[in-house]
Amino acid sequence: MDNHLNDHRDHEHQLPTENEELQEDPMVQIIDDETGETFDFFIGDEFEYNEQLYYVLVPAEEEPSIYVIGKVIFEDGESFIETLTDEENEIVYDEYDRILADYFSESE
């Protein structure tokens, strides 16, 4: 994972509300609360692990092979992306790698 993306670990980012349909390749903008810097991401995939929804975010201006996984939090009819804690990071990325490995082994 690119180092500058780790800087967003403690920030939440607003997504469309639960009732809004996500369009194909929806984009979200993440704002670093400390620097005000903005980053554009496509929601490239989503998956559920331990009854928690996660989005796989692909930077709009970077290599397509780089991605960030964010936890989706629903609160008061709105949804937010929350970055993973250090404890969650390895577990959730390993789970997504397993999901991808299963998908590609089934498609062969």
trRosetta pair geometry for C-beta under 8 A, 3 or more apart (Angstrom, degrees):
i j d omega theta_ij theta_ji phi_ij phi_ji
1 5 5.7 -105 169 70 101 126
1 6 6.6 110 116 -57 121 92
1 66 7.0 111 -132 -156 49 91
1 67 8.0 -72 -109 74 88 42
1 68 6.6 88 -142 -95 118 76
2 5 4.8 85 73 0 89 109
2 6 7.9 -154 98 -13 51 82
2 59 7.6 -6 23 -23 145 151
2 62 6.8 -99 -33 -143 154 155
2 66 5.6 29 -24 -157 109 143
3 6 5.7 -48 -161 19 45 115
3 7 7.8 55 148 -29 64 92
4 7 5.8 -32 -169 6 48 119
5 8 6.3 -50 -173 20 50 111
5 39 7.6 139 -107 -165 78 170
5 59 7.4 -109 -84 -63 126 124
5 66 7.8 172 -22 166 151 117
5 68 5.2 -143 178 -81 138 131
6 9 6.0 2 -179 -44 59 108
7 32 6.3 2 121 -123 112 131
7 34 7.9 -106 168 46 107 127
7 35 8.0 12 147 0 140 129
8 11 5.1 -70 -167 38 74 118
8 13 8.0 8 178 -42 126 123
8 30 6.0 26 -144 155 153 135
8 32 5.9 -104 -94 -98 87 85
8 39 7.5 -91 -58 28 148 141
8 68 8.0 31 63 -170 128 157
8 83 5.3 154 115 -59 80 146
9 83 4.4 -139 -138 113 35 140
9 84 7.2 -61 -141 68 84 50
9 85 7.4 92 -180 -111 108 35
9 86 7.8 23 -160 -52 145 71
10 83 6.8 -50 -28 55 19 120
11 30 7.3 113 104 -174 130 101
11 31 7.7 -138 172 84 146 57
11 32 6.5 -138 -39 -130 164 46
11 33 5.2 176 -113 -6 117 107
11 82 7.9 -166 99 -136 37 56
11 83 6.4 51 50 -2 66 116
12 73 7.0 -53 -137 42 119 134
12 80 4.5 10 178 168 109 134
12 81 6.9 156 -162 77 57 45
12 82 5.0 -22 -106 -93 82 80
13 28 6.3 97 140 157 126 126
13 29 7.8 -157 -165 94 120 43
13 30 4.6 -50 -105 -115 150 81
13 31 7.2 146 -115 26 96 67
13 70 7.3 -37 41 -164 118 159
13 80 6.1 142 68 -166 38 76
13 81 4.3 -18 60 56 101 97
13 82 7.7 -178 20 -71 72 36
14 78 6.6 -33 -144 170 97 123
14 79 7.7 113 -161 86 54 51
14 80 5.5 -41 -97 -105 45 79
14 81 8.0 -87 -7 16 6 76
15 28 6.0 -42 -106 -107 78 134
15 55 8.0 154 -95 -27 148 157
15 72 7.0 -27 11 -134 156 98
15 78 7.6 146 61 173 68 76
15 79 4.3 -41 65 95 114 98
15 80 6.2 -177 7 -98 89 21
15 81 5.9 95 -45 -29 112 88
16 20 3.7 -110 172 82 117 133
16 21 7.9 -53 137 64 155 22
16 22 6.3 177 43 -83 142 74
16 26 7.3 -74 -9 -169 127 153
16 79 6.9 9 76 47 47 111
17 20 4.9 98 54 -3 74 103
17 77 5.8 4 -156 149 114 82
17 78 5.2 -64 -107 -108 79 58
17 79 6.6 144 -134 6 28 85
18 74 6.2 45 -68 -134 119 121
18 77 6.1 -108 20 -161 110 55
18 78 7.5 -136 -16 -103 81 14
18 79 6.1 117 -63 -37 70 109
19 77 7.5 -8 -8 -170 104 98
22 26 4.6 -88 -165 -25 92 145
22 43 6.7 -56 -165 64 139 148
23 26 5.3 120 55 -79 70 88
25 42 5.2 -27 -169 -155 84 123
25 43 7.5 167 -157 56 34 67
25 44 7.8 16 -125 -98 74 54
26 42 7.1 137 80 -154 38 64
26 43 5.0 6 67 26 91 115
27 40 5.8 -3 -174 -171 118 98
27 41 6.7 155 -155 82 67 40
27 42 5.4 -43 -96 -95 71 60
27 43 7.6 -154 -89 -4 22 76
27 60 6.5 32 -133 -74 119 130
28 40 7.7 161 83 -152 39 53
28 41 5.4 -18 61 65 84 94
28 43 6.5 66 -9 -48 108 96
28 57 7.1 -71 51 -122 115 119
28 81 6.7 99 136 -5 163 140
29 38 5.4 -5 -178 -169 107 114
29 39 7.1 153 -159 75 58 41
29 40 5.5 -27 -103 -98 75 67
29 41 7.7 163 -93 21 27 73
30 38 6.9 149 78 -156 45 59
30 39 4.7 -19 61 61 97 95
30 40 7.9 -176 19 -81 74 19
30 41 6.3 31 -9 0 111 118
30 57 7.9 49 -32 -177 133 160
30 81 7.3 -70 -95 75 110 130
31 36 6.7 -19 -172 -152 101 38
31 37 7.4 160 -153 82 56 37
31 38 5.1 -26 -98 -99 73 78
31 39 7.9 -178 -78 20 30 70
32 35 4.5 12 99 43 127 94
32 36 6.7 -41 74 16 81 14
32 37 4.7 14 29 54 120 85
32 38 7.7 -141 8 -74 76 31
32 39 7.6 66 -32 -8 93 105
33 36 7.9 23 -159 -68 17 46
39 59 6.7 -58 179 -126 108 95
40 59 7.3 92 83 -162 60 59
40 60 3.9 -23 105 15 107 137
40 61 6.8 83 57 -14 102 96
41 57 3.9 6 174 -175 143 108
41 58 6.2 138 -162 63 80 37
41 59 5.8 -49 -102 -97 77 39
41 60 6.3 -136 -91 -27 21 84
41 68 7.0 -73 -121 47 145 114
42 57 7.1 149 71 -157 41 58
42 58 4.8 -21 59 61 95 98
42 60 6.1 114 -27 -82 87 79
43 46 6.9 8 173 -54 110 98
43 55 5.1 -58 -138 -164 100 123
43 56 7.4 103 -167 67 56 54
43 57 6.4 -37 -102 -100 51 66
43 58 8.0 149 -117 18 4 83
44 56 4.9 -68 69 101 96 98
44 57 6.8 137 9 -131 93 14
44 58 4.1 71 -42 -17 132 117
44 67 6.4 -88 41 -122 144 128
45 55 7.4 150 84 -163 48 52
45 56 3.9 11 57 38 93 126
46 53 6.4 -2 -176 -172 112 94
46 54 6.6 166 -155 86 63 50
46 55 5.2 -29 -100 -104 86 60
46 56 6.8 -146 -73 9 35 79
46 72 7.7 8 -140 -23 115 140
47 53 7.8 164 89 -150 30 54
47 54 5.6 -16 64 60 74 98
47 56 7.4 43 3 -30 98 105
47 95 7.6 -175 116 127 138 106
47 96 6.3 160 40 -106 149 83
47 99 5.7 -59 -124 -97 157 174
48 51 6.9 6 178 -119 109 19
48 52 6.7 156 -155 73 68 36
48 53 5.5 -34 -98 -94 81 58
48 54 7.3 162 -97 15 28 78
49 52 5.9 -30 70 59 66 89
49 54 6.4 3 18 -4 104 124
49 92 6.3 165 63 -125 154 77
49 95 4.8 60 -113 146 148 161
52 71 6.1 -29 167 -145 122 102
52 72 7.8 157 172 49 74 73
53 71 7.6 111 84 -164 56 57
53 72 4.3 -38 97 51 105 121
54 69 5.3 9 175 -176 124 103
54 70 6.7 158 -158 80 74 37
54 71 5.8 -43 -103 -102 78 49
54 72 6.5 -169 -99 -3 21 88
54 92 6.3 156 -100 -166 159 123
54 96 7.4 -102 101 -71 143 116
55 69 7.2 164 83 -152 44 56
55 70 5.3 -13 59 61 92 91
55 72 5.7 89 -20 -56 98 107
55 81 6.2 -67 42 -110 127 116
56 67 5.2 7 180 172 94 137
56 68 7.6 149 -162 76 50 38
56 69 5.6 -27 -103 -99 63 76
56 96 6.7 130 -85 -146 120 144
57 67 6.3 149 75 -166 45 78
57 68 4.6 -26 65 67 104 90
57 69 7.2 172 16 -91 81 22
57 70 5.8 34 -15 -1 123 111
57 81 7.3 61 -53 -157 136 158
58 62 7.9 -147 173 63 66 98
58 64 6.3 10 -167 -146 128 62
58 66 7.4 121 -146 87 67 62
58 67 5.1 -39 -91 -106 67 91
59 62 3.7 38 86 20 131 116
59 66 5.9 -9 20 95 115 112
59 67 7.7 -156 -4 -105 74 41
59 68 7.4 73 -46 -3 86 107
62 66 4.9 -52 127 57 130 134
63 66 5.0 90 70 -4 90 102
68 83 7.7 -43 171 -121 119 93
69 84 6.4 29 92 -30 92 130
69 92 5.6 -165 111 131 147 120
69 93 6.2 -171 13 -82 139 72
69 96 6.1 -152 -84 -32 144 154
70 81 3.9 28 141 -172 144 107
70 82 6.4 146 -174 61 91 32
70 83 5.8 -55 -118 -93 87 46
70 84 7.2 -141 -118 -31 39 79
71 81 7.1 133 67 -160 43 56
71 82 4.7 -34 68 66 98 91
71 83 7.5 51 19 144 88 3
71 84 6.2 117 -24 -82 104 70
71 88 7.4 -16 -52 150 129 160
71 92 7.8 -95 -70 -114 92 161
72 79 5.7 -7 -172 -172 99 115
72 80 7.3 149 -156 76 51 41
72 81 6.2 -32 -97 -98 59 62
72 82 7.8 166 -93 18 11 80
73 79 6.8 151 78 -157 45 60
73 80 4.7 -22 62 63 99 94
73 81 7.6 162 17 -99 83 12
73 82 5.2 45 -16 -12 123 120
74 77 7.8 15 -176 -102 91 8
74 78 7.3 166 -152 85 56 36
74 79 5.2 -29 -96 -98 68 79
74 80 8.0 175 -81 19 24 72
75 78 6.1 -28 71 65 69 83
75 79 7.8 130 21 -102 66 31
75 80 6.6 -9 22 5 111 115
84 88 4.2 -131 -166 92 101 114
84 89 4.7 139 114 -80 128 65
84 92 5.7 -137 -114 34 148 146
85 88 4.8 89 50 11 78 101
85 89 6.9 -120 93 -29 40 85
86 89 5.7 -36 -148 3 30 123
87 91 7.5 2 148 3 60 121
88 91 5.8 -81 -158 50 42 108
88 92 5.2 25 162 -16 86 119
89 92 6.5 -70 -145 38 16 101
89 93 6.3 6 166 -8 59 114
90 93 6.0 -61 -142 43 27 107
90 94 6.0 30 159 -21 64 111
91 94 5.9 -60 -150 37 24 111
91 95 6.5 25 153 -20 62 106
92 95 5.6 -50 -148 33 33 113
92 96 6.6 31 154 -16 64 103
93 96 5.7 -53 -148 37 34 109
93 97 6.4 39 151 -20 65 104
94 97 5.6 -52 -148 36 33 114
94 98 6.5 36 151 -21 64 103
95 98 5.6 -52 -152 33 33 114
95 99 6.5 36 149 -21 65 102
96 99 5.4 -47 -147 33 37 115
96 100 6.5 37 153 -17 66 103
97 100 5.8 -54 -149 38 32 110
97 101 6.3 33 152 -20 65 106
98 101 5.6 -53 -145 36 31 112
98 102 6.3 32 155 -19 65 104
99 102 5.9 -55 -150 36 29 111
99 103 6.3 29 152 -21 63 108
100 103 5.6 -54 -146 36 32 113
100 104 6.2 20 161 -10 67 109
101 104 6.2 -60 -143 43 27 102
101 105 6.1 24 159 -17 64 111
102 105 6.0 -60 -143 38 27 106
102 106 6.3 25 159 -18 64 109
103 106 6.0 -62 -153 36 26 109
103 107 6.5 16 156 -15 64 112
104 107 5.7 -56 -140 38 35 109
104 108 6.9 47 157 -36 62 98
105 108 6.0 -43 -156 13 35 116
